[in-house]
Amino acid sequence: QEFNISKSIFFDSKEYLLSSENKEHVERLITGLEDKHLKELTIQGHTDHIGQKEDNFILSEKRAKSVYTFLLAKGVESSLINIIPNGEESPIANNDTPEGRAKNRRVDINIKYENKIVVIQQEPIPAPALSSIQELYQLLEKPYSQFQINPAKDTVLTCKEGTIVVIPANSFELNNNCASREILFEVKEVYQFSDMLTENLSTLSNNRLLETHGMLKTSAKDCDGNDLKLKKDHPITIFVPAASQPENLAIFSGKRDSTNQINWNEQKEIAPFFTSKKDIANSLRPMSDPLFRCPFFFCRIKNFFGFWNIRSYNYKTQTQQELAALKNKYGVKDLKKLAVAMNIDMEDLSAENIIAKSKMEKISKGGASTNDIDYIVFRNSKLEWKNCDVFSNIKQSKLATIKINIPPAANTDCKIIFKKQKALISGTRHENKFAFRNIPKDETAWIVAFKYEDNSAFISAQEINTSKKIIQPKAFKKVTLEELKSQLKRMDI
């Protein structure tokens, strides 16, 4: 005889990770299923109607996959689970009220099973309580640098690790409710191997090895917490700290798959270039004594860059010539009309600001020289993961496949780091081992494996040479989250 049991769990707005309460509900739902013949388990994700339909479909899928990942960690076979994202299309309550929307932000779980007779021949050995490796990655996730900004004004942001973001005024698609209010802009900088590991990142583009020169993720939210997009033809400019000027550098965008692995796709329409602190400072220097007047917008640039010389400049003639050229370019005759044409706030109106903004635009379009490189610069039209990379040029004959003698499981992950190539790869499952294919042969590398069991983190890390085909790893060691992060810092040296 076939039986059905169902349960709905609920989420806060925009959330998709399982709360402790939801984990308890799901665990109670599946308790005892090991004594049943499980036929099918369906997970349907839902959202309220706030936001774009496409975004809500993706959010409903993430909610369903959070339950899916949790069930795998609890021993449910993946072949029996069916995920159905519904977006906002199947409400069970009125979306026009907060109470109704709260009921619609849900995941419905339906289980079909039959009773079976279980013959117990001996007392089973209790297995340890497993947790998903994705739960560990969520605990290790690096926080964003967050900024409250006025979207109607030109903005320059500096982040904790040196990234600079230049946001022109009126770059975001805003609804009427939030058009005149501040927005939240977020930047996540990932320039060290330790951060790449905790963010579950890799350097592969459709299985081709990349050598990274820095990754970052940008996002923005309006006053209601909705994700924002940049307007068409309104890119922001990003300055990524760089120690060198690699040939054939390209910009890649990153997308995660259903297993949370990231793949990088080259953005051929984005042409990165290089610039230096000196070039930026010279291009932004006001054409008069900085001690005499320091308007708000460009004082912020001064504070971010920190390269101003406290001395006077006599650039009166040059200023007049440059202003005349700009007026001619924009077809205006006075300073105020020029400021309007260049979208400069009247509070910041001055000849110095107008010229400085013109030169900032020149930098954003690649007009600076390439001496003393300090930054990779590119214009970005989408808020998402971006990676500054070059394709590895290692010949096929110099590539190898190795296996790590660690059994793959839902609560385990394994990665390999090549410091020389600035590359990091996630292992794939093969013959009850983690395998790494098409990696540099006869190279020194680090193998780093994580395990998350019974709400505790474990790590195995060791330096190897890829001349060996099978690697016997060190035993996993139980660590706190802070100890784990500290051990990963060794990869940055």
Secondary structure as UniProt FT lines:
FT   STRAND          2..10
FT   TURN            13..14
FT   HELIX           20..30
FT   TURN            31..32
FT   HELIX           33..35
FT   STRAND          36..45
FT   HELIX           53..73
FT   TURN            74..75
FT   HELIX           78..80
FT   STRAND          81..85
FT   TURN            87..88
FT   TURN            95..96
FT   HELIX           98..104
FT   STRAND          106..115
FT   HELIX           133..140
FT   STRAND          145..149
FT   TURN            151..152
FT   STRAND          155..158
FT   TURN            160..161
FT   STRAND          164..167
FT   TURN            169..170
FT   HELIX           176..178
FT   TURN            179..180
FT   STRAND          183..190
FT   HELIX           193..198
FT   TURN            199..200
FT   STRAND          204..205
FT   TURN            206..207
FT   STRAND          208..221
FT   TURN            223..224
FT   TURN            232..233
FT   STRAND          236..241
FT   TURN            247..248
FT   STRAND          250..256
FT   TURN            258..259
FT   STRAND          262..266
FT   TURN            268..269
FT   STRAND          273..275
FT   HELIX           277..284
FT   TURN            290..292
FT   HELIX           296..305
FT   HELIX           316..330
FT   HELIX           335..341
FT   TURN            342..343
FT   HELIX           346..348
FT   HELIX           351..364
FT   TURN            365..366
FT   STRAND          375..380
FT   STRAND          385..391
FT   HELIX           396..398
FT   STRAND          399..404
FT   TURN            410..411
FT   STRAND          412..418
FT   TURN            419..422
FT   STRAND          423..426
FT   STRAND          428..430
FT   TURN            431..432
FT   STRAND          433..440
FT   TURN            441..442
FT   STRAND          444..453
FT   TURN            454..455
FT   STRAND          456..465
FT   TURN            466..467
FT   STRAND          470..471
FT   STRAND          477..479
FT   HELIX           481..488
FT   HELIX           489..492
//
